[in-house]
Amino acid sequence: MNTESTPRILASIFLIVMLGLSLIVVPNSHSVGNEFEFQSGELPGNDIIGNLHESRGETDPSPSDVTVYPWPMHLHDELHRGFTQAPAPTSSDLLWYNFTGSWTYGSPAVADGKVFIGARNATGDFMFAFYQKNGTLAWKTQTTLRVSGGYGVTSSPAYSNGVVFFGGDRIYALYADTGGVKWTVPTGNGNWGDGTPTVADGKVFIGGSNRRMYNIDEDTGTVLWTFQTQSTGGANYGLYAAPAVYNGHIYVAACDGWVYQILIDQPGPTAVANHSFFTGYAMYGSPVIFDGKVYIGNGYTTVNSNRRFYALDAVDLSVVWEFYPGAPTSFLSSAAIAYDKLYVGSVDGNLYVLDPYGSGGTTTVIWQYLIGQTWSSPAIASGQVFIGSNSSYVYAFDANQSVPPSYNW
């Protein structure tokens, strides 16, 4: 067996998935049982995986393993800083890959010895679980219906207490060991399906394609309350970004162009927002919490002079600073923050590294690097920042450099 450690395998798997490709490199009603397909099985890539292990002299690559450094949800945790203490890879060597059958939009969750990722293939929309150690398929579960617009499971899954949560044609909770259905909550089955969950304090916070934010009991699937975003402004395609959880509130970035601060502990069935801020356009990246601030960018797949990246006060969502790079852009990427630096990708093709504190209503670009248009969100570990681009490359940079950069690989 390869002598490389579990943490290194875990980090490498995560980096490959960041590209969003099809390789492993998203009234209370409950549904269980026969209308879902969950199965263990083989995928075409499993034979290739075996050949990779044989070429390394590994005669019996066991699928069982322990996740030493879990990455349980999008951007790692409920604050969404995109940082982990896990050791990071020092080269781009491929350890394993497997097929989902088509492209993926979400990022993976890694926990319980498995990598969880959603996708669409020729037969339906699925959530997949692969063993993190060697990439073999543990199980796949097919959703009830295909998402109406044809994009499959775009939600990034979240893991908590042996259960995987994600949005598809409805909100799902699956048992992580088998893929069996624990509970579901129906929403609206819009073009992109339901959003990406954040799990904290025994609750699942997730947006629906019906533009509602749901607060759901993690164990029972009971909807505690919903919050309806506005029907005007921005682009009303749903509510896809994972909310951030901080100091008894959730922070929601919506496709209607508004950022909302919502008190968690309020009676249902309908919640109200404490504060809101209008950015002017849809948001697909998730809010990041750091230093008492909420960081979020807006925009779509094309560049525009009205797009900005904001730092908002977490108390009342007032603007602390805003960043415009001097040329039209858009921010579909969520940011990551570590080492007193903020890292965010842009549709203009740049990875921007900003001062997260700012001053005088603006902030400073510490450095930037042209990687090609990116929707990918950075991940930070072991003094490196990793990000994928639409040019089909994954980059690794020294996260602490403050001079014109070069990438490590």
C-alpha positions as a Python dict, from the first residue, in 0.01 Angstrom:
ca = {
    (1, 'M'): (0, 0, 0),
    (2, 'N'): (117, 355, -68),
    (3, 'T'): (290, 490, 241),
    (4, 'E'): (147, 839, 198),
    (5, 'S'): (-74, 943, 487),
    (6, 'T'): (-450, 980, 496),
    (7, 'P'): (-433, 1361, 537),
    (8, 'R'): (-234, 1394, 215),
    (9, 'I'): (-482, 1174, 25),
    (10, 'L'): (-770, 1376, 167),
    (11, 'A'): (-617, 1706, 60),
    (12, 'S'): (-541, 1583, -290),
    (13, 'I'): (-895, 1453, -344),
    (14, 'F'): (-1037, 1786, -241),
    (15, 'L'): (-820, 1984, -480),
    (16, 'I'): (-921, 1781, -782),
    (17, 'V'): (-1293, 1826, -712),
    (18, 'M'): (-1263, 2204, -688),
    (19, 'L'): (-1262, 2230, -1068),
    (20, 'G'): (-1625, 2120, -1081),
    (21, 'L'): (-1553, 1853, -1342),
    (22, 'S'): (-1701, 1506, -1378),
    (23, 'L'): (-1398, 1344, -1217),
    (24, 'I'): (-1367, 1305, -844),
    (25, 'V'): (-1070, 1512, -838),
    (26, 'V'): (-2460, 1948, -412),
    (27, 'P'): (-4600, 2194, 551),
    (28, 'N'): (-4333, 1938, 663),
    (29, 'S'): (-4340, 1625, 449),
    (30, 'H'): (-4121, 1318, 476),
    (31, 'S'): (-4048, 1059, 212),
    (32, 'V'): (-3854, 738, 254),
    (33, 'G'): (-3816, 406, 84),
    (34, 'N'): (-3921, 289, -257),
    (35, 'E'): (-3926, 611, -457),
    (36, 'F'): (-3549, 647, -415),
    (37, 'E'): (-3276, 430, -556),
    (38, 'F'): (-2968, 377, -343),
    (39, 'Q'): (-2712, 116, -429),
    (40, 'S'): (-2358, 6, -386),
    (41, 'G'): (-2190, -76, -711),
    (42, 'E'): (-1923, -38, -970),
    (43, 'L'): (-1846, 253, -1199),
    (44, 'P'): (-1623, 240, -1509),
    (45, 'G'): (-1346, 423, -1324),
    (46, 'N'): (-1313, 150, -1063),
    (47, 'D'): (-1114, -69, -1303),
    (48, 'I'): (-883, 221, -1375),
    (49, 'I'): (-842, 285, -1004),
    (50, 'G'): (-738, -75, -954),
    (51, 'N'): (-483, -42, -1232),
    (52, 'L'): (-339, 272, -1071),
    (53, 'H'): (-293, 88, -743),
    (54, 'E'): (-139, -216, -916),
    (55, 'S'): (108, 11, -1098),
    (56, 'R'): (227, 132, -757),
    (57, 'G'): (269, -221, -625),
    (58, 'E'): (-42, -202, -406),
    (59, 'T'): (-196, -548, -405),
    (60, 'D'): (-487, -488, -167),
    (61, 'P'): (-595, -123, -138),
    (62, 'S'): (-852, -138, 140),
    (63, 'P'): (-1140, 109, 105),
    (64, 'S'): (-1180, 155, 479),
    (65, 'D'): (-1008, 454, 633),
    (66, 'V'): (-1048, 721, 897),
    (67, 'T'): (-1088, 1087, 803),
    (68, 'V'): (-831, 1255, 1026),
    (69, 'Y'): (-911, 1606, 903),
    (70, 'P'): (-1277, 1622, 791),
    (71, 'W'): (-1400, 1882, 543),
    (72, 'P'): (-1767, 1840, 639),
    (73, 'M'): (-1930, 2116, 433),
    (74, 'H'): (-1876, 2387, 174),
    (75, 'L'): (-1582, 2610, 278),
    (76, 'H'): (-1513, 2373, 569),
    (77, 'D'): (-1735, 2510, 848),
    (78, 'E'): (-2023, 2744, 930),
    (79, 'L'): (-1798, 3054, 919),
    (80, 'H'): (-1688, 2959, 565),
    (81, 'R'): (-1326, 3067, 594),
    (82, 'G'): (-1205, 2783, 370),
    (83, 'F'): (-916, 2693, 599),
    (84, 'T'): (-805, 2359, 744),
    (85, 'Q'): (-522, 2240, 967),
    (86, 'A'): (-474, 1936, 741),
    (87, 'P'): (-136, 1882, 576),
    (88, 'A'): (-152, 1985, 211),
    (89, 'P'): (-6, 1817, -98),
    (90, 'T'): (328, 1946, -223),
    (91, 'S'): (284, 1823, -580),
    (92, 'S'): (6, 1764, -832),
    (93, 'D'): (48, 1386, -848),
    (94, 'L'): (-280, 1206, -918),
    (95, 'L'): (-371, 960, -643),
    (96, 'W'): (-705, 838, -780),
    (97, 'Y'): (-1007, 934, -981),
    (98, 'N'): (-1350, 799, -1061),
    (99, 'F'): (-1645, 889, -1283),
    (100, 'T'): (-1978, 1041, -1193),
    (101, 'G'): (-2098, 1027, -1554),
    (102, 'S'): (-2124, 1401, -1618),
    (103, 'W'): (-2014, 1737, -1483),
    (104, 'T'): (-2035, 1844, -1121),
    (105, 'Y'): (-2104, 2195, -991),
    (106, 'G'): (-2072, 2144, -618),
    (107, 'S'): (-1767, 2093, -400),
    (108, 'P'): (-1725, 1772, -199),
    (109, 'A'): (-1768, 1697, 167),
    (110, 'V'): (-1505, 1464, 314),
    (111, 'A'): (-1587, 1276, 634),
    (112, 'D'): (-1633, 926, 774),
    (113, 'G'): (-1371, 787, 535),
    (114, 'K'): (-1571, 896, 229),
    (115, 'V'): (-1594, 1174, -30),
    (116, 'F'): (-1951, 1290, -102),
    (117, 'I'): (-2035, 1470, -428),
    (118, 'G'): (-2347, 1522, -638),
    (119, 'A'): (-2384, 1501, -1017),
    (120, 'R'): (-2609, 1416, -1310),
    (121, 'N'): (-2553, 1129, -1550),
    (122, 'A'): (-2750, 960, -1829),
    (123, 'T'): (-2992, 788, -1593),
    (124, 'G'): (-3066, 1059, -1338),
    (125, 'D'): (-2944, 1292, -1063),
    (126, 'F'): (-2731, 1128, -794),
    (127, 'M'): (-2540, 1179, -473),
    (128, 'F'): (-2222, 970, -478),
    (129, 'A'): (-2003, 844, -196),
    (130, 'F'): (-1648, 729, -277),
    (131, 'Y'): (-1396, 587, -35),
    (132, 'Q'): (-1139, 860, 25),
    (133, 'K'): (-850, 614, 40),
    (134, 'N'): (-873, 466, -309),
    (135, 'G'): (-1173, 621, -485),
    (136, 'T'): (-1390, 312, -516),
    (137, 'L'): (-1764, 366, -511),
    (138, 'A'): (-1926, 314, -170),
    (139, 'W'): (-2280, 397, -282),
    (140, 'K'): (-2489, 625, -500),
    (141, 'T'): (-2844, 746, -434),
    (142, 'Q'): (-3074, 871, -708),
    (143, 'T'): (-3308, 1158, -633),
    (144, 'T'): (-3683, 1129, -692),
    (145, 'L'): (-3691, 1361, -993),
    (146, 'R'): (-3442, 1526, -1219),
    (147, 'V'): (-3400, 1896, -1151),
    (148, 'S'): (-3621, 2063, -1411),
    (149, 'G'): (-3357, 2277, -1582),
    (150, 'G'): (-3115, 1994, -1649),
    (151, 'Y'): (-2824, 2078, -1419),
    (152, 'G'): (-2844, 1787, -1178),
    (153, 'V'): (-2736, 1800, -815),
    (154, 'T'): (-2553, 2134, -804),
    (155, 'S'): (-2562, 2148, -425),
    (156, 'S'): (-2243, 2092, -225),
    (157, 'P'): (-2326, 1832, 41),
    (158, 'A'): (-2276, 1874, 416),
    (159, 'Y'): (-2199, 1598, 666),
    (160, 'S'): (-2301, 1584, 1031),
    (161, 'N'): (-2348, 1299, 1280),
    (162, 'G'): (-2345, 1023, 1022),
    (163, 'V'): (-2584, 1197, 780),
    (164, 'V'): (-2528, 1373, 444),
    (165, 'F'): (-2748, 1672, 360),
    (166, 'F'): (-2793, 1831, 16),
    (167, 'G'): (-3040, 1999, -215),
    (168, 'G'): (-3175, 1848, -536),
    (169, 'D'): (-3535, 1838, -652),
    (170, 'R'): (-3601, 1864, -276),
    (171, 'I'): (-3387, 1875, 40),
    (172, 'Y'): (-3236, 1539, 133),
    (173, 'A'): (-3081, 1375, 437),
    (174, 'L'): (-2906, 1042, 361),
    (175, 'Y'): (-2734, 798, 594),
    (176, 'A'): (-2363, 833, 522),
    (177, 'D'): (-2284, 463, 563),
    (178, 'T'): (-2543, 329, 314),
    (179, 'G'): (-2697, 617, 117),
    (180, 'G'): (-3041, 530, 249),
    (181, 'V'): (-3290, 814, 292),
    (182, 'K'): (-3342, 949, 645),
    (183, 'W'): (-3584, 1229, 551),
    (184, 'T'): (-3669, 1474, 274),
    (185, 'V'): (-3837, 1815, 257),
    (186, 'P'): (-4005, 1920, -72),
    (187, 'T'): (-3943, 2270, -214),
    (188, 'G'): (-3985, 2378, -573),
    (189, 'N'): (-3758, 2183, -816),
    (190, 'G'): (-3637, 2490, -1004),
    (191, 'N'): (-3381, 2510, -1284),
    (192, 'W'): (-3081, 2467, -1056),
    (193, 'G'): (-3249, 2268, -781),
    (194, 'D'): (-3210, 2349, -415),
    (195, 'G'): (-2909, 2513, -257),
    (196, 'T'): (-2607, 2418, -48),
    (197, 'P'): (-2662, 2346, 323),
    (198, 'T'): (-2479, 2466, 630),
    (199, 'V'): (-2519, 2248, 941),
    (200, 'A'): (-2472, 2400, 1286),
    (201, 'D'): (-2621, 2362, 1634),
    (202, 'G'): (-2843, 2069, 1534),
    (203, 'K'): (-3001, 2257, 1246),
    (204, 'V'): (-2973, 2248, 867),
    (205, 'F'): (-2987, 2588, 695),
    (206, 'I'): (-3045, 2564, 320),
    (207, 'G'): (-3201, 2767, 41),
    (208, 'G'): (-3467, 2635, -193),
    (209, 'S'): (-3528, 2690, -562),
    (210, 'N'): (-3849, 2863, -445),
    (211, 'R'): (-3630, 3147, -303),
    (212, 'R'): (-3698, 3040, 58),
    (213, 'M'): (-3436, 2983, 326),
    (214, 'Y'): (-3516, 2678, 541),
    (215, 'N'): (-3427, 2613, 905),
    (216, 'I'): (-3469, 2236, 954),
    (217, 'D'): (-3416, 2013, 1255),
    (218, 'E'): (-3114, 1801, 1167),
    (219, 'D'): (-3247, 1482, 1323),
    (220, 'T'): (-3618, 1481, 1241),
    (221, 'G'): (-3643, 1687, 922),
    (222, 'T'): (-3903, 1915, 1083),
    (223, 'V'): (-3909, 2262, 924),
    (224, 'L'): (-3871, 2510, 1212),
    (225, 'W'): (-3919, 2818, 996),
    (226, 'T'): (-3872, 2952, 646),
    (227, 'F'): (-3769, 3295, 523),
    (228, 'Q'): (-3892, 3429, 189),
    (229, 'T'): (-3644, 3639, -8),
    (230, 'Q'): (-3771, 3918, -230),
    (231, 'S'): (-3919, 3857, -573),
    (232, 'T'): (-3769, 4166, -734),
    (233, 'G'): (-3412, 4282, -782),
    (234, 'G'): (-3106, 4082, -880),
    (235, 'A'): (-3186, 3762, -1064),
    (236, 'N'): (-3458, 3538, -926),
    (237, 'Y'): (-3308, 3198, -998),
    (238, 'G'): (-3340, 3056, -649),
    (239, 'L'): (-3130, 3059, -335),
    (240, 'Y'): (-2813, 2858, -386),
    (241, 'A'): (-2531, 2990, -166),
    (242, 'A'): (-2468, 2823, 170),
    (243, 'P'): (-2554, 3064, 454),
    (244, 'A'): (-2297, 3147, 721),
    (245, 'V'): (-2378, 3099, 1090),
    (246, 'Y'): (-2240, 3341, 1349),
    (247, 'N'): (-2340, 3475, 1690),
    (248, 'G'): (-2697, 3340, 1686),
    (249, 'H'): (-2771, 3457, 1330),
    (250, 'I'): (-2749, 3325, 978),
    (251, 'Y'): (-2622, 3540, 694),
    (252, 'V'): (-2784, 3473, 359),
    (253, 'A'): (-2657, 3585, 16),
    (254, 'A'): (-2947, 3563, -227),
    (255, 'C'): (-3003, 3578, -601),
    (256, 'D'): (-3238, 3873, -546),
    (257, 'G'): (-2926, 4083, -477),
    (258, 'W'): (-2981, 4115, -101),
    (259, 'V'): (-2770, 4002, 195),
    (260, 'Y'): (-2989, 3913, 494),
    (261, 'Q'): (-2913, 3879, 864),
    (262, 'I'): (-3171, 3649, 1029),
    (263, 'L'): (-3201, 3563, 1397),
    (264, 'I'): (-3203, 3184, 1435),
    (265, 'D'): (-3404, 3169, 1757),
    (266, 'Q'): (-3742, 3302, 1643),
    (267, 'P'): (-4082, 3136, 1621),
    (268, 'G'): (-4207, 2980, 1301),
    (269, 'P'): (-4346, 2919, 1062),
    (270, 'T'): (-4217, 3240, 898),
    (271, 'A'): (-3897, 3423, 995),
    (272, 'V'): (-3814, 3790, 945),
    (273, 'A'): (-3475, 3950, 881),
    (274, 'N'): (-3310, 4182, 1133),
    (275, 'H'): (-3103, 4364, 872),
    (276, 'S'): (-3049, 4355, 497),
    (277, 'F'): (-2817, 4511, 239),
    (278, 'F'): (-2875, 4541, -136),
    (279, 'T'): (-2565, 4467, -346),
    (280, 'G'): (-2741, 4533, -676),
    (281, 'Y'): (-2709, 4190, -833),
    (282, 'A'): (-2737, 3818, -773),
    (283, 'M'): (-2495, 3639, -540),
    (284, 'Y'): (-2383, 3280, -589),
    (285, 'G'): (-2085, 3278, -353),
    (286, 'S'): (-2135, 3213, 17),
    (287, 'P'): (-2084, 3476, 289),
    (288, 'V'): (-1761, 3447, 489),
    (289, 'I'): (-1736, 3559, 853),
    (290, 'F'): (-1411, 3703, 990),
    (291, 'D'): (-1319, 3978, 1236),
    (292, 'G'): (-1684, 4070, 1295),
    (293, 'K'): (-1744, 4123, 924),
    (294, 'V'): (-1939, 3951, 646),
    (295, 'Y'): (-1751, 3918, 316),
    (296, 'I'): (-1943, 3866, -9),
    (297, 'G'): (-1916, 3947, -380),
    (298, 'N'): (-2185, 3975, -645),
    (299, 'G'): (-2216, 3915, -1017),
    (300, 'Y'): (-2285, 3656, -1281),
    (301, 'T'): (-2092, 3473, -1556),
    (302, 'T'): (-2016, 3795, -1746),
    (303, 'V'): (-1810, 4093, -1634),
    (304, 'N'): (-1983, 4420, -1543),
    (305, 'S'): (-1869, 4754, -1402),
    (306, 'N'): (-2139, 4740, -1131),
    (307, 'R'): (-2001, 4428, -961),
    (308, 'R'): (-1825, 4464, -626),
    (309, 'F'): (-1677, 4267, -339),
    (310, 'Y'): (-1799, 4386, 3),
    (311, 'A'): (-1700, 4374, 368),
    (312, 'L'): (-2011, 4437, 580),
    (313, 'D'): (-2042, 4487, 954),
    (314, 'A'): (-2187, 4164, 1096),
    (315, 'V'): (-2400, 4361, 1346),
    (316, 'D'): (-2609, 4567, 1103),
    (317, 'L'): (-2474, 4489, 750),
    (318, 'S'): (-2345, 4843, 701),
    (319, 'V'): (-2060, 4873, 448),
    (320, 'V'): (-1712, 4866, 601),
    (321, 'W'): (-1538, 4866, 263),
    (322, 'E'): (-1602, 4770, -98),
    (323, 'F'): (-1360, 4660, -367),
    (324, 'Y'): (-1374, 4735, -739),
    (325, 'P'): (-1060, 4626, -928),
    (326, 'G'): (-1074, 4914, -1178),
    (327, 'A'): (-1214, 4709, -1465),
    (328, 'P'): (-1545, 4525, -1513),
    (329, 'T'): (-1567, 4192, -1332),
    (330, 'S'): (-1800, 3958, -1141),
    (331, 'F'): (-1748, 3749, -828),
    (332, 'L'): (-1906, 3402, -840),
    (333, 'S'): (-1637, 3261, -612),
    (334, 'S'): (-1669, 3251, -235),
    (335, 'A'): (-1370, 3396, -53),
    (336, 'A'): (-1131, 3219, 185),
    (337, 'I'): (-947, 3394, 468),
    (338, 'A'): (-626, 3302, 652),
    (339, 'Y'): (-293, 3460, 746),
    (340, 'D'): (-458, 3805, 753),
    (341, 'K'): (-534, 3781, 381),
    (342, 'L'): (-856, 3735, 183),
    (343, 'Y'): (-841, 3523, -134),
    (344, 'V'): (-1116, 3539, -396),
    (345, 'G'): (-1147, 3435, -761),
    (346, 'S'): (-1313, 3646, -1028),
    (347, 'V'): (-1482, 3611, -1365),
    (348, 'D'): (-1219, 3854, -1502),
    (349, 'G'): (-970, 3569, -1457),
    (350, 'N'): (-778, 3696, -1155),
    (351, 'L'): (-719, 3549, -814),
    (352, 'Y'): (-726, 3857, -591),
    (353, 'V'): (-554, 3866, -253),
    (354, 'L'): (-694, 4152, -44),
    (355, 'D'): (-639, 4308, 296),
    (356, 'P'): (-949, 4186, 487),
    (357, 'Y'): (-941, 4479, 730),
    (358, 'G'): (-940, 4767, 480),
    (359, 'S'): (-950, 5136, 565),
    (360, 'G'): (-1132, 5446, 448),
    (361, 'G'): (-1414, 5249, 289),
    (362, 'T'): (-1187, 5053, 58),
    (363, 'T'): (-909, 4796, 75),
    (364, 'T'): (-571, 4710, -75),
    (365, 'V'): (-477, 4446, -330),
    (366, 'I'): (-180, 4261, -181),
    (367, 'W'): (-128, 4068, -504),
    (368, 'Q'): (-323, 3921, -792),
    (369, 'Y'): (-258, 3650, -1047),
    (370, 'L'): (-428, 3576, -1380),
    (371, 'I'): (-543, 3211, -1364),
    (372, 'G'): (-834, 3234, -1609),
    (373, 'Q'): (-1204, 3282, -1543),
    (374, 'T'): (-1300, 3103, -1224),
    (375, 'W'): (-1613, 3008, -1033),
    (376, 'S'): (-1402, 2802, -794),
    (377, 'S'): (-1368, 2894, -426),
    (378, 'P'): (-1018, 2880, -274),
    (379, 'A'): (-908, 2636, -5),
    (380, 'I'): (-618, 2705, 232),
    (381, 'A'): (-391, 2459, 413),
    (382, 'S'): (-26, 2434, 519),
    (383, 'G'): (57, 2786, 405),
    (384, 'Q'): (-79, 2726, 55),
    (385, 'V'): (-391, 2850, -122),
    (386, 'F'): (-548, 2620, -383),
    (387, 'I'): (-792, 2726, -654),
    (388, 'G'): (-922, 2586, -980),
    (389, 'S'): (-1005, 2776, -1298),
    (390, 'N'): (-1223, 2725, -1604),
    (391, 'S'): (-901, 2662, -1797),
    (392, 'S'): (-903, 2316, -1631),
    (393, 'Y'): (-604, 2381, -1409),
    (394, 'V'): (-568, 2371, -1032),
    (395, 'Y'): (-315, 2619, -890),
    (396, 'A'): (-123, 2607, -564),
    (397, 'F'): (22, 2936, -438),
    (398, 'D'): (228, 3029, -135),
    (399, 'A'): (-48, 3187, 74),
    (400, 'N'): (190, 3412, 267),
    (401, 'Q'): (370, 3580, -21),
    (402, 'S'): (325, 3956, -56),
    (403, 'V'): (529, 4014, -371),
    (404, 'P'): (433, 3950, -736),
    (405, 'P'): (350, 3580, -706),
    (406, 'S'): (446, 3259, -873),
    (407, 'Y'): (258, 2936, -822),
    (408, 'N'): (405, 2629, -653),
    (409, 'W'): (237, 2393, -901),
}
